[in-house]
Amino acid sequence: MRNELDSNYHYGVDYPYLQEVLERTGNFRYDLRTILKDYGLIYRRLGLRPSSKVLDIGSCIGSLGHFLKYGGVKTYGIDLNSSAIKAGRELFGVERSNQSIVASAINLPFPSGFFDAIVTEDVFEHFPSPEFAGSVFAEMERVLNPERKRMYHKITVAEDTRHIEADESHMLKWSTDRWSNFFEGQGWRLVANPNLHVPIMGKVCLGYFLIQRAD
């Protein structure tokens, strides 16, 4: 996801990640891995419950909201790629608990304190500058319920050499440590190892930042 003012990069129907998601969604093994991730890393660690409201920034086709609805969660997704949102509606149908709109993270169209959780997946590395990332993070804090203390951000980090150079729209090619320092600079701290060992997949997955308010 990128702000429409920061680049002429076009996130449309041909965006490779969108094509990959559409190709894989519906495959049993892919969907199962997605469900396990969503409920293990997001639902459980963020302390979600039925009636929780989640903001999914860079929601693509809305897979997160589609699966979290079975836990009673209402998800609001935003993305700059209108083709992704259209494809999600065609794939999943109209879901009252999973709504997506075209919007920019730099100016979130929601009232302050509205959400119980904020989630991004492969979003921060697309921002054009540290200053822009900081401004977006401030918007996330604005719309998060002040009584809620955690966020979840999956980021393509520099150590992920397979993917960091694979997408020309990756702008902030930072290491895990630098991203950790960024969040600490915003007043948040890591509460889990961002390098996730997944025995069932036999590998280590990088860039899973579960963060909590430092106060």
C-alpha positions in Angstrom: 0.0 0.0 0.0 1.3 3.5 -0.8 -0.1 7.0 -0.5 -1.3 8.1 -3.8 0.7 11.4 -3.5 4.1 10.0 -2.8 4.8 8.2 -6.1 3.6 7.4 -9.6 3.7 3.7 -8.8 0.4 2.2 -9.7 -1.3 -0.5 -7.5 -3.8 -1.9 -9.9 -5.1 -5.2 -11.2 -1.7 -6.2 -12.4 0.1 -5.7 -9.1 2.0 -9.0 -8.6 1.0 -9.5 -5.0 -2.7 -9.2 -5.8 -2.3 -11.7 -8.6 -0.5 -14.1 -6.3 -3.2 -13.9 -3.6 -5.9 -14.4 -6.1 -4.1 -17.4 -7.5 -3.6 -19.0 -4.1 -6.9 -18.2 -2.3 -9.2 -21.1 -2.3 -6.4 -23.6 -2.2 -6.9 -25.7 1.0 -3.3 -25.6 2.2 -2.9 -21.9 1.6 -6.2 -21.0 3.3 -5.4 -23.3 6.3 -2.0 -21.6 6.7 -3.8 -18.2 6.5 -6.4 -19.2 9.1 -3.8 -20.5 11.5 -1.7 -17.3 11.1 -4.7 -15.0 11.6 -6.0 -16.7 14.7 -2.6 -17.6 16.2 -0.7 -14.4 15.5 -3.5 -11.8 15.4 -6.7 -13.0 17.2 -5.0 -14.6 20.2 -2.0 -12.2 20.6 -4.0 -9.1 20.2 -6.6 -10.4 22.7 -9.5 -10.1 20.3 -13.0 -11.3 21.2 -16.4 -11.3 19.6 -17.5 -7.7 18.9 -13.9 -6.5 18.6 -13.3 -3.9 15.8 -10.1 -4.3 13.8 -8.6 -2.0 11.2 -6.7 -3.8 8.5 -4.5 -1.3 6.7 -3.4 -2.6 3.2 -6.2 -5.2 3.3 -5.8 -6.3 -0.3 -8.8 -8.6 -1.0 -9.9 -8.7 2.6 -8.8 -12.2 3.6 -8.1 -11.3 7.2 -11.6 -9.9 7.8 -13.1 -12.9 5.9 -11.5 -15.4 8.3 -11.8 -13.3 11.5 -15.6 -13.0 11.1 -15.8 -16.6 12.3 -14.5 -15.3 15.6 -17.1 -12.7 15.8 -14.7 -9.9 14.8 -15.7 -6.9 12.6 -12.9 -5.9 10.3 -12.6 -2.6 8.4 -10.1 -2.8 5.6 -8.5 0.0 3.6 -6.3 -0.2 0.6 -5.2 2.0 -2.3 -5.7 -0.8 -4.8 -9.4 -0.5 -5.9 -8.9 -3.6 -8.0 -8.0 -5.7 -4.9 -11.1 -4.5 -3.1 -13.3 -5.3 -6.1 -11.8 -8.7 -6.4 -12.4 -9.4 -2.7 -16.0 -8.5 -3.0 -16.4 -10.8 -6.0 -14.6 -13.6 -4.2 -16.1 -13.4 -0.8 -19.4 -11.7 -1.5 -20.9 -8.9 0.6 -19.9 -9.5 4.2 -21.4 -7.2 6.8 -18.5 -8.0 9.3 -15.8 -7.4 6.7 -15.9 -4.1 4.9 -13.2 -2.6 2.7 -12.8 0.8 1.2 -10.3 2.7 -0.9 -8.5 5.1 1.4 -5.0 6.3 2.5 -3.4 5.4 5.8 -2.1 9.0 6.1 -5.6 10.3 6.6 -7.8 7.5 8.1 -11.5 8.1 7.6 -12.5 6.9 11.1 -13.1 8.7 14.5 -10.5 8.7 17.2 -10.4 5.7 19.5 -12.7 3.6 17.2 -10.7 0.4 16.9 -9.7 -2.3 19.3 -6.8 -3.4 17.2 -4.6 -2.2 14.3 -3.1 -4.7 11.8 -0.8 -4.2 8.8 0.7 -6.9 6.7 3.5 -6.0 4.3 2.7 -2.3 4.4 5.4 -0.3 6.2 8.1 -1.2 3.7 6.1 0.6 1.0 6.2 4.0 2.7 8.5 6.6 1.0 10.3 8.0 4.1 10.7 7.6 7.9 8.8 10.8 8.3 5.8 9.4 6.3 5.9 6.2 8.3 5.9 8.2 11.5 2.9 10.2 10.4 1.0 7.1 9.4 1.8 5.5 12.8 0.4 8.6 14.5 -2.8 8.1 12.6 -2.9 4.5 13.8 -2.6 5.6 17.4 -5.3 8.2 16.9 -7.9 5.7 15.8 -6.9 3.0 18.3 -8.9 2.8 21.6 -6.5 4.3 24.2 -7.3 1.4 26.5 -5.9 -1.1 24.0 -2.2 -1.6 24.2 -1.1 -3.7 21.3 -0.7 -3.6 17.5 0.5 -6.2 15.0 2.7 -5.3 11.9 4.1 -7.8 9.5 7.0 -6.1 7.6 9.3 -7.3 4.8 12.7 -6.7 6.5 16.1 -6.4 4.9 17.1 -9.8 6.1 14.3 -11.3 4.0 16.6 -11.3 0.9 14.2 -13.3 -1.1 11.4 -10.7 -1.0 12.9 -7.3 -0.1 14.1 -6.7 -3.7 11.3 -8.6 -5.4 8.9 -5.7 -5.4 9.9 -2.3 -6.9 7.5 -0.5 -4.6 9.5 -1.5 -1.5 11.1 1.8 -0.3 12.1 1.4 3.3 14.5 -1.6 3.2 15.2 -1.7 6.9 16.6 -4.4 9.1 14.6 -5.9 12.0 16.6 -3.9 14.5 16.0 -0.7 12.7 12.2 -1.3 12.6 12.3 -2.2 16.3 14.1 1.1 17.0 11.4 2.9 14.9 8.6 1.6 17.0 10.5 2.3 20.2 10.9 5.9 18.9 7.1 6.1 18.7 6.7 5.0 22.3 6.1 1.3 21.6 8.1 -1.8 22.4 8.4 -5.3 21.1 6.6 -8.0 23.1 7.6 -11.0 21.0 10.5 -12.2 18.9 9.9 -10.8 15.4 11.6 -13.8 13.9 8.9 -16.5 14.1 9.9 -20.2 14.0 7.1 -22.2 12.4 7.7 -25.9 12.9 4.9 -27.0 10.6 6.5 -25.1 7.8 10.1 -26.0 8.8 11.4 -22.4 8.6 11.8 -19.1 10.3 9.5 -16.3 9.1 10.9 -12.8 9.5 9.3 -9.5 10.4 6.4 -10.3 12.7 6.2 -7.2 15.0 3.9 -7.6 17.9 4.2 -4.3 19.8 2.8 -2.7 22.9 2.6 0.8 24.3 5.7 1.5 26.4 3.7 3.4 29.1 
